Structures are given as C-alpha cells and as structure tokens.
Amino acid sequence: MRSAIYPGTFDPITNGHLDIIKRACKMFDRIIVAVAASEAKKPMFTLEQRIQMVQAATTDLPKIEVVGFDKLLVDLSDDLQANIVVRGLRAVSDFEYELQMGYANASLKPELETIYLMPNLNHAFVSSSVVRAILAYEGKVEHLLHPEVYRIVREIRD
C-alpha cells in the first residue's frame, strides 16, 4: 500500500488544502493528514479543534486518516510507515521554504521523498493565514472553507 503524509497546521483547513488532499488521493492508497501541534505558531484553534475540522472536511474521502502530532516529521513517518510527504505550493514565495524543509527532512531520512502539488488556480490565493485575518474582522469566509469546517468555526467563535 502506497501511503503519503500531508502535514500541516491546518489552522483552519481550507478549500486549498482539500484540493491538495483530493488530488493526492488519486495518487496514493492512503493519505495521512497529519495535524501539527505547532504551539510556536500560536494557532487560533486548538489541536483537537483542528483535527475535528480535518475529520469533518474529509468524511467523504475513504483513503484519509487524520492524526495529530508534536514531533519531527521524519519520526512521524517512521511511526506511520510512510516515506512520502505531500506539500502544496501556492506561489513562488512558498517554494523556498518548502524546498528548504524538504532538504532538511531528506538530510535526516534520505528515503523520505517530498512531492509538491499546486492547488487548482481557484484556490491558489487561499491560505489559513488569510482565513484567520478575515475571521479577525468578522469577514466572510464560507467560500474558503468546507461547509462543515465553516460550521465548526462559527460554533467555536460564537
């Protein structure tokens, strides 16, 4: 079985993330969406809330497993027996950081491969930070989120 890990903070998971997940499902037998604790990033939502959002957004995708983690990605890949990492690239600005992370992971575990997918053009501008910025001003975000994720976000913020 070909397994891949799609790691991220998913604070919150957006339609752009879902686009990458759905495309990865066409390539792999199992996709593990790994939600990083990322306390250093001071996420808006708790790890448990972010896991709940990812689970809600992916219920119709049978190849998906959702896990939370707070360790090196290479160690998680050993735990999950998955040596492929999927990452999304929206813009050139993402490329330098993602390339650096891919090389760092490969230096720790040479058999860990990273593949990069570009989201559909409709989602190229969508990021969790954009969603959080809009939410901070009570702006409209339902077009950027899966309906169940939007419902959860509204419940948490109300």
FIPANU-263404 format. One record per residue (C-alpha): x, y, z. Coordinates in Angstrom, 2 decimals. Layout:
      xx      yy      zz
       X       Y       Z
...
//
This chain:
      xx      yy      zz
    0.00    0.00    0.00
    1.39    3.40   -1.01
    0.98    5.82    1.87
    1.70    9.53    1.97
    1.67   12.09    4.75
    0.19   15.54    4.22
    1.44   17.53    7.22
    0.39   21.00    8.23
   -1.04   23.17   10.94
   -4.44   23.39    9.19
   -5.44   26.41   11.27
   -8.10   26.02    9.83
   -8.15   23.55    6.94
   -9.15   25.44    3.76
  -10.54   24.52    0.37
   -6.97   24.85   -0.92
   -5.83   22.12    1.48
   -8.78   19.96    0.44
   -7.86   20.39   -3.21
   -4.36   19.02   -2.47
   -5.82   16.15   -0.40
   -8.24   15.13   -3.15
   -5.52   15.20   -5.78
   -3.19   13.17   -3.55
   -5.99   10.60   -3.15
   -5.68    9.91   -6.88
   -2.00    9.02   -6.43
   -1.86    7.10   -3.17
   -3.74    4.32   -1.40
   -3.65    6.06    1.97
   -3.25    9.73    2.86
   -2.44   10.57    6.44
   -3.37   14.16    7.15
   -1.01   15.00    9.99
   -2.12   18.00   12.04
    0.87   19.61   13.73
    0.52   20.96   17.25
    2.69   23.93   16.18
    2.48   25.75   19.50
    5.28   28.07   18.34
    2.91   29.39   15.64
    0.27   30.19   18.30
   -2.64   28.69   16.36
   -6.11   30.24   16.56
   -7.70   26.83   17.10
   -6.64   24.05   19.46
   -5.08   20.88   18.11
   -8.28   18.97   18.95
  -10.42   21.53   17.11
   -8.16   21.41   14.05
   -8.26   17.60   14.00
  -12.07   17.77   14.26
  -12.18   20.20   11.30
   -9.99   17.98    9.14
  -12.07   14.93   10.00
  -15.30   16.79    9.20
  -13.94   18.02    5.86
  -12.70   14.59    4.76
  -15.51   12.24    5.81
  -16.35   11.53    2.16
  -12.75   10.53    1.36
  -12.21    6.90    2.44
   -8.43    6.94    1.94
   -7.91    9.56    4.64
   -6.59    9.09    8.16
   -6.20   12.08   10.46
   -3.60   12.22   13.22
   -2.25   14.92   15.47
    1.48   15.14   16.08
    4.13   17.01   18.02
    7.44   15.58   16.84
    9.76   15.65   13.87
    8.07   14.73   10.60
   10.74   12.11    9.93
    9.91   10.40   13.22
    6.20   10.52   12.41
    6.92    8.97    9.01
    8.66    6.09   10.78
    5.71    5.63   13.15
    3.24    5.62   10.24
    5.41    3.64    7.81
    5.02    6.31    5.15
    8.03    7.62    3.24
    6.28   10.15    1.01
    5.38   13.67    2.08
    2.88   15.74    0.12
    3.15   19.51    0.25
    1.24   22.24   -1.51
    2.82   25.16   -3.36
    0.67   28.20   -4.00
    3.27   30.72   -5.09
    6.98   31.25   -5.58
    7.12   32.55   -2.01
    6.15   29.06   -0.76
    8.79   27.36   -2.87
   11.91   28.48   -1.00
   10.55   27.47    2.41
    9.15   24.14    1.17
   12.36   23.27   -0.66
   14.38   24.04    2.46
   12.10   21.84    4.60
   12.22   19.03    2.03
   16.03   19.09    2.03
   16.17   19.23    5.84
   13.88   16.19    6.09
   15.91   14.32    3.45
   19.11   15.05    5.41
   17.54   13.35    8.43
   15.98   10.49    6.47
   17.24   10.06    2.89
   14.45    7.65    1.90
   11.78   10.26    2.73
   10.55   11.75   -0.56
    8.66   15.03   -0.80
    6.31   15.75   -3.68
    4.87   19.18   -4.34
    1.39   19.79   -5.72
   -0.03   23.08   -6.88
   -3.64   23.73   -5.95
   -6.26   24.48   -8.53
   -5.98   28.10   -9.68
   -9.28   28.88   -7.92
   -7.60   28.09   -4.59
   -4.13   29.50   -5.25
   -4.67   32.54   -3.01
   -6.33   30.65   -0.14
   -4.28   30.10    2.99
   -5.11   29.55    6.62
   -3.49   32.87    7.49
   -5.77   34.69    5.01
   -8.79   32.96    6.57
   -7.65   33.86   10.09
   -7.09   37.50    9.08
  -10.60   37.70    7.64
  -12.06   35.98   10.71
  -10.35   38.51   12.98
  -12.56   41.19   11.42
  -15.69   39.01   11.27
  -15.40   38.89    7.48
  -16.97   36.39    5.14
  -15.01   33.10    4.85
  -17.62   30.48    3.93
  -16.42   30.42    0.31
  -12.91   29.49    1.51
  -13.90   26.60    3.78
  -15.70   23.28    3.54
  -19.28   23.77    4.85
  -18.66   21.56    7.91
  -15.44   23.41    8.73
  -17.29   26.72    8.43
  -19.97   25.39   10.80
  -17.33   24.33   13.35
  -15.51   27.66   13.09
  -18.78   29.53   13.67
  -19.60   27.33   16.70
  -16.18   27.93   18.23
  -16.17   31.68   17.58
  -19.78   32.38   18.66
//
